[in-house]
């Protein structure tokens, strides 16, 4: 495995805390396509974890 990615809603602080606790690093946000939106969520934040050497 070379890296692991995770997507979360930017206002989901509990999930963000879990990711950062496990060495995930924020990369960027992207808009969610209209047909996939849930409620008022319009963007997802992506985090990446690189392998431990």
C-alpha positions as CSV (number, residue, x, y, z in Angstrom):
1,X,0.0,0.0,0.0
2,X,1.4,3.4,-0.9
3,X,-1.2,5.7,0.7
4,X,-4.7,5.8,2.2
5,X,-7.3,8.5,1.5
6,X,-10.4,9.5,3.5
7,X,-13.2,12.0,2.7
8,X,-15.2,13.7,5.4
9,X,-17.6,16.6,5.7
10,X,-15.6,19.7,6.8
11,X,-17.9,20.3,9.8
12,X,-17.5,16.8,11.1
13,X,-14.9,17.6,13.7
14,X,-15.0,14.2,15.4
15,X,-14.0,12.4,12.2
16,X,-11.3,15.0,11.4
17,X,-9.9,14.5,14.9
18,X,-9.8,10.8,14.4
19,X,-8.0,11.1,11.1
20,X,-5.4,13.6,12.4
21,X,-4.8,11.4,15.4
22,X,-3.9,8.6,13.0
23,X,-1.5,10.7,11.0
24,X,-3.8,11.8,8.2
25,X,-3.0,15.2,6.7
26,X,-5.5,17.6,5.1
27,X,-5.1,17.8,1.3
28,X,-8.0,19.7,-0.3
29,X,-11.8,20.2,-0.6
30,X,-14.0,19.4,-3.6
31,X,-17.6,20.2,-4.3
32,X,-20.0,17.3,-4.1
33,X,-22.0,16.7,-7.3
34,X,-25.6,17.9,-7.0
35,X,-27.0,14.3,-7.3
36,X,-24.9,13.1,-4.4
37,X,-25.4,15.9,-1.9
38,X,-27.0,15.1,1.4
39,X,-28.8,17.9,3.2
40,X,-26.8,21.2,3.0
41,X,-23.4,19.5,2.6
42,X,-21.8,20.9,-0.6
43,X,-18.1,20.1,-0.2
44,X,-16.0,17.2,1.1
45,X,-12.6,17.5,2.7
46,X,-9.9,14.9,1.7
47,X,-7.2,13.7,3.9
48,X,-4.3,11.4,3.1
49,X,-2.0,9.1,5.1
50,X,1.3,8.1,3.7
51,X,2.9,4.8,4.7
52,X,5.1,4.7,7.8
53,X,8.7,4.0,6.8
